[in-house]
Amino acid sequence: MAQNDLLTLRRFLMPALGDAPGREGPRPDQDAWWTGPRRWWRGPLDVEGLALGSVGAVIAALEELARVRGLALGTPSTSSALVSGSFSSISHLRVDGAPPDVWAPLSGFHPTGDGWVRLHANYPHHAERLLAALGLPTAEGLDAALRERTALEVERDVQAARGVAGAVRNPEDWAASAMGRAVANRPWIDFTLDDGAPRPASEAFPLASARQPLAGVRILDFTRVIAGPSATRLLAALGADVLRIDPPQLPELLDQHIDTDFGKRSALADLRIPEQLAQVRTLAHEADIVFLGYRSSGLERFGLDPVSLRSDAPHLAVVSLNAWGLDGPWADVRGFDSIVQATNGIAQIYGASHDSSGHHGERRPGALPVQALDHATGMGMAAAAVALLAAGARGVTGSAHLSLATTAAQLLGSRSESTEDDDAPAGAALEVPHRRARSAYGLLDFTPPPLRVGGEQLEYPHPPELYGTAGLRWRTA
């Protein structure tokens, strides 16, 4: 893949946007849809292209939506500074002046008997499963237990215990694996489309405006962590009524909620209780878009998988996400951005590029400057949702699926022009914009959404509300 190809990630929207002339969205060689430097993180992979290109996909979808609805959006745009701030939003977040505590003690890279493994134990239940998989009552003997096993053994045992771990591989080993082959040729946005009756835009969403193009759109959000919540955070800023639902028995991390739930309402529902499941299914039938980020086996239990939802409510646009893609042996395995980076070779690439020891066996794996797989996937989900809304005016309905692994495949197919000699600290050349607002959690410092719409900077309508306090209902009847 050529370096600039990541700026054209909008091409994956074509199944939903159609292929008529003028629908291809902004072209980086002709349209001024972003400003600022092309590179700022300056690493061996084109992370900037991935970030800009994924936001460019949202812009392309918004332009098509404006066309079918007759909205005078002008040309939505972004900038390097806005994109950088959005993709590193949790690093800029302050709550009463204090930064969030992003990583738990057990999370991160650990040496094993033959290499490295990356563990993810930010959630308490994942930490418990990790220790149980290694036969440990506490974390005290973790290092010794890991060195007694190979990296692949740790990965296997922790995954079997429903924990989260990934052995650090090189790109070649990942590409040759069954998991790597399963995602190698999948599209970044995988649409499943059906023909149906067109929904006239003026009748379907009469509240839409140039400043709030998604006003009147109802989005039910079943996503967690970063990718899905960052998508619905942006759609809330564009005017959608976003109701996020979490299970009370597995609460979201507080800092994660504060970072990604601007503009939304937060509710709790235990789907194991029939009455609450019935309420949620009613909400889904009344929604325009449903976002899904849980494993497919868990969703199918409750009839909340894409096929079941669209069978019950054919008008729905369903946008789903997982870590490893729809096919392959890990299709239903838990995973996070950091784990995908470890398994597919990104950690090895970044470890080698920043190491100065000169001893290959002592090199520590590295990581991308931001959790770009999460954020780019989130932007792809937002773009897919808007594209499906636009397609509805042509009588096309359907669903879209993205995964962290397919996003990583796009990134691995590109190389940056930067070298080790011109590496700079993340965001060093950019002045990232900040906002400040009072909230239920205190005084928040944060970054705004990565878009300008109608010639003005897009803003979040309100700070995150208290977690889990919203009712299971839409704002308007």
Summary of the structure (lengths in Angstrom):
residues: 477
radius of gyration: 21.5
end to end distance: 48.4
largest distance: 65.8
contacts: 1707
relative contact order: 0.20
helix: 40%
strand: 15%
